Amino acid sequence: MPDLPTPKDAAEAALFSECWDAVLSYADLCTSGSIAANQLAREAFALGIREARAAEDGTRQAAGRRASRLPRIPLLLTAVRTTAAAWEVQGQGHKLDPDLRLWLNSEKAARYTGPPLRRPIALRGLRDMQEPDAALLWLAEVEALPPRAVARRQGLDPAAAMEELNQVRGLFRDRCHRNHLDTPMDAECRSYVRLLDAVTRSPVAETPEDLSRHLATCVECAEAAACLRLHGGGLPAALAQGVIGWGGLAYLERRRRAAEVRMGAGRPAAPDPDGEWGDPAANKARTLRNGLLVAAVLVSALALAVSLMPFGDSDVDARGGLPTDSTPVAGPGNPSGSSAAPGTSPSSTGTGTGTAPGSPKPSGSGTPSATTRTDPEPQGTSSPAARTAACQVAYDLVNQWPDGFQATVTVTTTEALDSWRVSWSFRDGQRVDQMWDASVAQNGSRVTASAADYNKDVPADGSLSFGFLASWQNKNTAPYAFSLNGETCTLS
């Protein structure tokens, strides 16, 4: 497999990380296994980066004249399709998805490489836009990045991001309308051009029956209608299908799910404080969630107060009057239920061991002590009853820029795993925007990275690694309290 290109600078390194996640997601759709997916992604990524750099160099040599090209992510996705077609020609088609192979040998695939005026309207419209505008449209509509992440990535004022996006949508519509007019078409299609333009401009206009029948039989006019109609929520599908081609809708669904994970499970339309576009009922949902959080805090405080009260003949500790069988109650700032302060080591608190500092550990065959707690997280070993081995974590801050950074995490374990979850906590309110080689969930300061299908198996004395992009404000200190499948790890 070819080596991945080396980033030129920190900004390109951050861009590579985000692009790689998209390329691997689409390559996984196009292939029949994880090994083939990684091979296809690496070849396509190298091809796409070479094409992008060549286009940029050509633009500079042409005294600032802009060449017609796609933004970075859709350019790399089309490179996946091109590489897959090359595999089919070279006799490696058995590595591809069977439906993709049928598509590659059909007239549908030929449209993407044939005469420019016959290519899909969305592909031509996006290519004709200025690259920053096209990138903004793609990130918001197809990649479904959170508004704050889109604004930061494009260097926009978060408060004005929504207005900028609406203007870019209008520009895309204009380009698509012009390209539709330039498309060679028969007399019937030509007779519907003005009517189609008028109907798609209005969110309340009804489609006449004769135009509806025509759109049901004419592929090119139906594609144009999807690109011209900005209302109704069909623009992301029109972009994905028109630019990517095969698997466009499946890719779009994957990116939607990834966005939901980034914003938190069950909150796909959560509002962003720096620029909201999404569900109008998001503020009501946020108020409800805040109310539930306050209620949970009150219940936890009440439970803690009850646990501190002596009852009957309980065995009371002579030092503080606490019953010896009491267990610390979890609170919002202490989700694990440990009485230790954040960042303290297990040796200073005795969490999960039930022994005082320096005391010998109890035998594994004996009865657990009263303070021993069962970890609810899955252990991820080959035996359900086996205990996860000790682990070491290496946290590497790869790049950092104003309000953002890139980092990698490498975990070494002494025992084999058939699944893994790595968790840690941030001190300064950092938020993970995107992760590769793992799926991410964040609850407050606590972040959990879960194994992907292709890297969940880790051999004995082996290591696992993943990377992510995140945002920060004021301070960006290193995270703490790393754990692997619920077991505390040492930070190397």
JOWOWO-V443815 format. One record per backbone hydrogen bond with DSSP energy under -0.5 kcal/mol. NH is the residue of the N-H (numbers start at 1). CO is the residue of the C=O. Records with the same first field share a line. If there is no record, write none. Layout:
BEGIN
NH->CO  CO
END
This chain:
BEGIN
13->9
14->10
15->11
16->12
17->13
18->14
19->15
20->16
21->17
22->18
23->19
24->20
25->21
26->22
27->23
28->24
29->25
30->26
31->27
32->95
37->33
38->34
39->35
40->36
41->37
42->38
43->39
44->40
45->41
46->42
47->43
48->44
49->45
50->46
51->47
52->48
53->49
54->50
55->51
56->52
57->53
58->54
59->55
60->56
61->57
62->58
63->60
64->59
65->62
69->67  127
75->71
76->72
77->73
78->74
79->75
80->76
81->77
82->78
83->79
84->80
85->81
86->82
87->83
88->84
89->85
90->86
91->88
92->87
95->92
96->93
97->30
101->97
102->98
103->99
104->100
105->101
106->103
109->103
110->106
111->107  108
112->109
113->110
114->110
118->115
119->116
124->120
125->121
126->122
127->123
128->124
129->126
134->130
135->131
136->132
137->133
138->134
139->135
140->136
141->137
142->138
143->138
145->139
150->146
151->147
152->148
153->149
154->150
155->151  152
156->151
158->156
160->157
161->157  158
164->160
165->161
166->162
167->163
168->164
169->165
170->166
171->167
172->168
173->169
174->170
175->171
176->172
177->173
178->174
179->175
180->176
181->177
182->178
183->179  180
190->186
191->187
192->188  189
193->190
196->192
197->193
198->194
199->195
200->196
201->197
202->198  199
212->208
213->209
214->210
215->211
216->212
217->213  214
218->214
219->217
222->218
223->219
224->220
225->221
226->222
227->223
228->224
229->225
230->228
238->234
239->235
240->236
241->237
242->238
243->239
244->240
245->240  241
246->244
248->245
251->247
252->248
253->249
254->250
255->251
256->252
257->253
258->254
259->255
260->256
261->257
262->258
263->259
264->260  261
267->264
270->267
275->272
282->279
283->280
285->281
286->282
287->283
288->284
289->285
290->286
291->287
292->288
293->289
294->290
295->291
296->292
297->293
298->294
299->295
300->296
301->297
302->298
303->299
304->300
305->301
306->302
307->303
308->304
309->305  306
314->311
316->314
317->322
321->317
324->315
326->323
331->334
334->331
337->334
344->341
348->345
349->345  346
350->346
353->350
354->350
359->356
366->363
372->369
375->373
382->416
386->383
392->412
393->490
394->410
395->393
396->394  408
397->395
398->396  406
399->406
401->404
404->401
405->470
406->399
407->468
408->396
409->466
410->394
411->464
412->392
413->462
414->390
417->458
418->380
419->380
422->449
423->483
424->447
425->480
426->445
431->471
433->469
434->469
436->467
439->450
441->448
443->446
446->443
447->424
448->441
449->422
450->439  448
451->420
452->437
455->452
458->417  456
461->413
462->413  459
464->411
466->409
467->436
468->407
469->434
470->405
471->431
472->403
473->475
475->473
480->425
483->423
484->487
485->421  483
487->484
489->482
490->391
492->393  490
END
